[in-house]
Amino acid sequence: MYDTIIIGGGASGLAAAVSMRRAHPTKRVAVVERLPRVGKKLLATGNGRCNLGNTNALTHPYTNAAFARPALEAFDPKSFFLSIGIAVRSDSEGRLYPLGNQAATVLDALRFSAEREGTKIITDTAIHMAEYSNNRFLLNDSMECETLLLAAGGEAAPQHGTDGGGFSLLRQFGHTITPLKPALVPLTAAGTAPLKGTRIQGNFSLLDSKECLLAESSGEILFTDTGISGIAAMDVSRRAAPGCLFCIDSLPMYSTEESANLLRRFRCDNPTAPWEQLLSGLLPKAYASALCKAAPSAESADFARLCKAFCFSVTGTRGWKDAQVTHGGAHISGWSSHTLRSRLVPNLYAAGEVLDVDGLCGGFNLQWAFASGCLAGQLL
Ligand SMILES: Cc1cc2nc3c(=O)[nH]c(=O)nc-3n(C[C@H](O)[C@H](O)[C@H](O)COP(=O)(O)OP(=O)(O)OC[C@H]3O[C@@H](n4cnc5c(N)ncnc54)[C@H](O)[C@@H]3O)c2cc1C
């Protein structure tokens, strides 16, 4: 019997445990985690460096940004992490990292802080059944509590413990779950194998089958043998579907006309050089070669158009296993944005990826997880 049980020992669940013990030091709190240890996913974040937040979170276009705002406003990542012994630095794009650059130190600080303040951590225990009656929650017919926080994450990266089980629990309580989609995930696309390993900097757009714009990004992509990876491809993936086009503007610093003029000049100065060689003065060789194969003619204007928009047919995404986050989740209408308390079940709270809030690469998803965990934790 506990006062509060937190289902899920990930980013939001551990942050909630820390903030809850501070707000209510005498309450009996347990974090219940299905894996043998808490925070497995945290260790993999930011390539092991843990991009734990972003200074631009308040203006970030999260899904359901207005719902996320109260939690984000109430949370200062630098002071929260300092309070558990982690100094944080920001880079030129506002991304926040622990000063020691190690995700393991973030996890240790969260875990030690939660345990030091009296939270019981129960591992190897998956909650698959939850009921509410007589002002009590009963979990798996074996644990009871007065307040329950669901912090079980989404469906992305099931190898880190998240298989969508949190959504099943919320459905048991009558909550609606919006359609779920893998997000921040590499795209699969036709014809990329010859470009495998090639990186392109530029502007990128995702178009639907009628060539209407679905999403845009900029930065770097990486071709793989099955499609397109890299942050700028992952950032458009939540809108991707079979039949979309992923179009690359590899010369964003020039207009199409300026690109054509530049290529004409290259041609005039090198009248006998093959186009592949001329284009290699602007672009990686393998990409220049792909443009040459795709060009309808040997005119500078055609090459310029391809430099500005070279499109690949998207066949889908690499799916849940390679996704960093879930697009979709518990419908926000069922929750108060100021308390993250359920509007359907008394004393039920939710935080993190299980709610229908997701952001792009850059620390925004962890910041939401920590911020929502801390808000719910204070109010539990
Ligand atoms: C490879 C990778 C890299 C990433 N890098 C970044 C990054 O650098 N920056 C960033 O902002 N975001 C990053 N993310 C996304 C970020 O990790 C998640 O958005 C965030 O961890 C979500 O926090 P959460 O607490 O909601 O869920 P999680 O951290 O996923 O935690 C949920 C926990 O609940 C447990 N659980 C699930 N079901 C049950 C159950 N039924 N009973 C008991 N326990 C259960 C799980 O085992 C898990 O430990 C990355 C994700 C991945 C996969």
PDBQT file of the ligand as one rigid body, heavy atoms in Angstrom, charges set to zero:
ROOT
HETATM    1  C1  LIG A 401      17.569   6.400 -29.054  1.00  0.00    +0.000 C 
HETATM    2  C2  LIG A 401      16.802   7.586 -28.483  1.00  0.00    +0.000 A 
HETATM    3  C3  LIG A 401      17.443   8.789 -28.328  1.00  0.00    +0.000 A 
HETATM    4  C4  LIG A 401      16.742   9.893 -27.848  1.00  0.00    +0.000 A 
HETATM    5  N1  LIG A 401      17.408  11.059 -27.646  1.00  0.00    +0.000 NA
HETATM    6  C5  LIG A 401      16.760  12.133 -27.156  1.00  0.00    +0.000 A 
HETATM    7  C6  LIG A 401      17.452  13.329 -26.853  1.00  0.00    +0.000 A 
HETATM    8  O1  LIG A 401      18.678  13.409 -26.957  1.00  0.00    +0.000 OA
HETATM    9  N2  LIG A 401      16.723  14.391 -26.423  1.00  0.00    +0.000 N 
HETATM   10  C7  LIG A 401      15.362  14.330 -26.241  1.00  0.00    +0.000 A 
HETATM   11  O2  LIG A 401      14.755  15.332 -25.855  1.00  0.00    +0.000 OA
HETATM   12  N3  LIG A 401      14.685  13.181 -26.445  1.00  0.00    +0.000 NA
HETATM   13  C8  LIG A 401      15.350  12.080 -26.878  1.00  0.00    +0.000 A 
HETATM   14  N4  LIG A 401      14.666  10.911 -27.059  1.00  0.00    +0.000 N 
HETATM   15  C9  LIG A 401      13.234  10.844 -26.689  1.00  0.00    +0.000 C 
HETATM   16  C10 LIG A 401      13.097  10.735 -25.157  1.00  0.00    +0.000 C 
HETATM   17  O3  LIG A 401      13.980   9.756 -24.676  1.00  0.00    +0.000 OA
HETATM   18  C11 LIG A 401      11.659  10.388 -24.755  1.00  0.00    +0.000 C 
HETATM   19  O4  LIG A 401      10.775  11.323 -25.314  1.00  0.00    +0.000 OA
HETATM   20  C12 LIG A 401      11.506  10.398 -23.221  1.00  0.00    +0.000 C 
HETATM   21  O5  LIG A 401      12.372   9.439 -22.646  1.00  0.00    +0.000 OA
HETATM   22  C13 LIG A 401      10.072  10.106 -22.805  1.00  0.00    +0.000 C 
HETATM   23  O6  LIG A 401      10.042  10.055 -21.405  1.00  0.00    +0.000 OA
HETATM   24  P1  LIG A 401       8.893   9.220 -20.659  1.00  0.00    +0.000 P 
HETATM   25  O7  LIG A 401       9.207   9.293 -19.215  1.00  0.00    +0.000 OA
HETATM   26  O8  LIG A 401       7.573   9.668 -21.107  1.00  0.00    +0.000 OA
HETATM   27  O9  LIG A 401       9.055   7.744 -21.173  1.00  0.00    +0.000 OA
HETATM   28  P2  LIG A 401      10.312   6.763 -21.113  1.00  0.00    +0.000 P 
HETATM   29  O10 LIG A 401      11.557   7.526 -20.847  1.00  0.00    +0.000 OA
HETATM   30  O11 LIG A 401      10.210   5.967 -22.332  1.00  0.00    +0.000 OA
HETATM   31  O12 LIG A 401      10.032   5.886 -19.814  1.00  0.00    +0.000 OA
HETATM   32  C14 LIG A 401       8.933   5.040 -19.691  1.00  0.00    +0.000 C 
HETATM   33  C15 LIG A 401       9.313   3.914 -18.748  1.00  0.00    +0.000 C 
HETATM   34  O13 LIG A 401       8.140   3.179 -18.404  1.00  0.00    +0.000 OA
HETATM   35  C16 LIG A 401       8.446   1.787 -18.398  1.00  0.00    +0.000 C 
HETATM   36  N5  LIG A 401       7.185   1.085 -18.652  1.00  0.00    +0.000 N 
HETATM   37  C17 LIG A 401       6.477   1.038 -19.801  1.00  0.00    +0.000 A 
HETATM   38  N6  LIG A 401       5.354   0.333 -19.628  1.00  0.00    +0.000 NA
HETATM   39  C18 LIG A 401       5.348  -0.091 -18.328  1.00  0.00    +0.000 A 
HETATM   40  C19 LIG A 401       4.444  -0.870 -17.553  1.00  0.00    +0.000 A 
HETATM   41  N7  LIG A 401       3.301  -1.350 -18.077  1.00  0.00    +0.000 N 
HETATM   42  N8  LIG A 401       4.754  -1.123 -16.251  1.00  0.00    +0.000 NA
HETATM   43  C20 LIG A 401       5.908  -0.640 -15.701  1.00  0.00    +0.000 A 
HETATM   44  N9  LIG A 401       6.803   0.108 -16.417  1.00  0.00    +0.000 NA
HETATM   45  C21 LIG A 401       6.516   0.383 -17.713  1.00  0.00    +0.000 A 
HETATM   46  C22 LIG A 401       9.480   1.652 -19.504  1.00  0.00    +0.000 C 
HETATM   47  O14 LIG A 401      10.248   0.480 -19.366  1.00  0.00    +0.000 OA
HETATM   48  C23 LIG A 401      10.284   2.927 -19.363  1.00  0.00    +0.000 C 
HETATM   49  O15 LIG A 401      11.385   2.752 -18.493  1.00  0.00    +0.000 OA
HETATM   50  C24 LIG A 401      15.352   9.781 -27.529  1.00  0.00    +0.000 A 
HETATM   51  C25 LIG A 401      14.721   8.540 -27.671  1.00  0.00    +0.000 A 
HETATM   52  C26 LIG A 401      15.430   7.453 -28.149  1.00  0.00    +0.000 A 
HETATM   53  C27 LIG A 401      14.741   6.126 -28.296  1.00  0.00    +0.000 C 
ENDROOT
TORSDOF 0
